[in-house]
Amino acid sequence: MSTSLSDNNVDMAIFDSYSKTVMRNMSRKKTAVIKKQKNNETGGAEVMQYVMETYGKEDMYPSEFVVSDEHGHSCVVTTEWLYQAMTKLKECQKEVLILEFWYGLSRKEVAELFSVSETTISQWKRKAFNFIRDYYERKHT
């Protein structure tokens, strides 16, 4: 009986040692995985920030170049410089351009909407064209 008891103790000691080794190895492995994830996350964020600072640029889409007047008329402009110029126009000048060129109204129809003469509409349009031309020349020279 003492022989079997000592064999049983040996088996228990072996199992105990094996269990502790497995638990220690699993703990080390889990710690290494967590550490690696933290390093990857930090490194990934730093790399992503570097890429965005180095190669990132602001995307512009035609929907971002919508010019509206105070009466709800709007148009889509495909170039950024023209968009910028049109946003700086006086409201009456902007509206004349939108109504004539995007809505297809005649000078007479636009004059009736504003209750002004056709000559006034022509002057507003000429001033708008001059402003846009000057804006373009300042930006592209």
SULJO-V62154 format. One record per residue. N is the residue number from 1. RES is the residue in one letter. SS is DSSP state (alpha for helix, beta for strand, coil for the rest). OMEGA is omega in degrees with one decimal (999 if undefined). NEAR is the number of other C-alpha atoms within 10 Angstrom. Layout:
# SULJO-V62154
((N/RES/SS/OMEGA/NEAR) (N/RES/SS/OMEGA/NEAR))
This chain:
# SULJO-V62154
((1/M/coil/179.9/6) (2/S/alpha/178.2/7) (3/T/alpha/-179.9/8) (4/S/alpha/177.5/9) (5/L/alpha/179.0/10) (6/S/alpha/174.6/11) (7/D/alpha/178.6/12) (8/N/alpha/177.5/12) (9/N/alpha/178.0/12) (10/V/alpha/178.4/12) (11/D/alpha/179.1/12) (12/M/alpha/-179.6/12) (13/A/alpha/178.5/12) (14/I/alpha/179.1/12) (15/F/alpha/179.1/12) (16/D/alpha/180.0/12) (17/S/alpha/179.6/12) (18/Y/alpha/-179.1/12) (19/S/alpha/-179.5/12) (20/K/alpha/178.6/12) (21/T/alpha/179.1/12) (22/V/alpha/-179.3/12) (23/M/alpha/179.3/12) (24/R/alpha/179.8/12) (25/N/alpha/178.3/12) (26/M/alpha/178.8/12) (27/S/alpha/178.7/12) (28/R/alpha/-179.5/12) (29/K/alpha/179.7/12) (30/K/alpha/177.7/12) (31/T/alpha/179.3/12) (32/A/alpha/179.4/12) (33/V/alpha/179.6/12) (34/I/alpha/179.4/12) (35/K/alpha/179.7/12) (36/K/alpha/178.1/12) (37/Q/alpha/178.8/13) (38/K/alpha/178.8/12) (39/N/alpha/179.8/12) (40/N/alpha/179.9/13) (41/E/alpha/179.7/12) (42/T/alpha/179.0/12) (43/G/alpha/179.8/12) (44/G/alpha/179.8/13) (45/A/alpha/179.3/12) (46/E/alpha/178.8/12) (47/V/alpha/-179.3/13) (48/M/alpha/178.2/12) (49/Q/alpha/178.6/13) (50/Y/alpha/-179.5/12) (51/V/alpha/-179.2/11) (52/M/alpha/179.1/11) (53/E/alpha/-175.9/10) (54/T/alpha/-172.4/9) (55/Y/alpha/-176.5/8) (56/G/coil/173.8/10) (57/K/coil/-178.8/8) (58/E/coil/178.0/5) (59/D/coil/176.5/6) (60/M/coil/179.7/11) (61/Y/coil/-180.0/11) (62/P/alpha/-179.9/11) (63/S/alpha/178.2/11) (64/E/alpha/-178.3/13) (65/F/coil/177.3/19) (66/V/beta/178.7/14) (67/V/beta/179.6/20) (68/S/beta/173.4/17) (69/D/coil/-174.9/18) (70/E/coil/178.6/10) (71/H/coil/175.5/8) (72/G/coil/175.5/8) (73/H/coil/-179.1/14) (74/S/beta/177.6/17) (75/C/beta/176.7/18) (76/V/beta/179.8/15) (77/V/coil/-173.4/17) (78/T/coil/178.3/15) (79/T/coil/-176.0/12) (80/E/alpha/-177.4/14) (81/W/alpha/178.5/16) (82/L/alpha/176.0/17) (83/Y/alpha/-179.9/18) (84/Q/alpha/-179.7/16) (85/A/alpha/-177.6/17) (86/M/alpha/178.3/24) (87/T/alpha/-179.7/16) (88/K/coil/179.2/15) (89/L/coil/170.6/16) (90/K/coil/-176.6/13) (91/E/alpha/-178.2/14) (92/C/alpha/179.0/16) (93/Q/alpha/179.4/22) (94/K/alpha/-177.8/23) (95/E/alpha/177.7/25) (96/V/alpha/179.6/24) (97/L/alpha/-178.7/22) (98/I/alpha/-177.3/21) (99/L/alpha/-178.6/19) (100/E/alpha/-171.3/15) (101/F/alpha/-178.5/12) (102/W/alpha/179.8/13) (103/Y/coil/175.3/13) (104/G/coil/178.1/12) (105/L/coil/177.6/15) (106/S/coil/178.1/14) (107/R/alpha/180.0/19) (108/K/alpha/179.5/13) (109/E/alpha/178.7/14) (110/V/alpha/179.0/20) (111/A/alpha/178.3/18) (112/E/alpha/178.1/13) (113/L/alpha/-178.7/9) (114/F/alpha/-175.9/14) (115/S/coil/176.6/10) (116/V/coil/-179.9/12) (117/S/coil/176.4/13) (118/E/alpha/177.7/17) (119/T/alpha/178.5/12) (120/T/alpha/178.3/14) (121/I/alpha/178.4/21) (122/S/alpha/178.7/15) (123/Q/alpha/179.3/12) (124/W/alpha/-179.2/19) (125/K/alpha/179.0/20) (126/R/alpha/178.3/14) (127/K/alpha/178.0/15) (128/A/alpha/178.2/22) (129/F/alpha/179.1/16) (130/N/alpha/179.4/12) (131/F/alpha/-179.4/17) (132/I/alpha/178.0/20) (133/R/alpha/178.9/14) (134/D/alpha/178.9/13) (135/Y/alpha/179.5/17) (136/Y/alpha/-178.8/15) (137/E/alpha/177.6/10) (138/R/alpha/-176.6/9) (139/K/alpha/-173.1/9) (140/H/alpha/176.1/8) (141/T/coil/999/5))
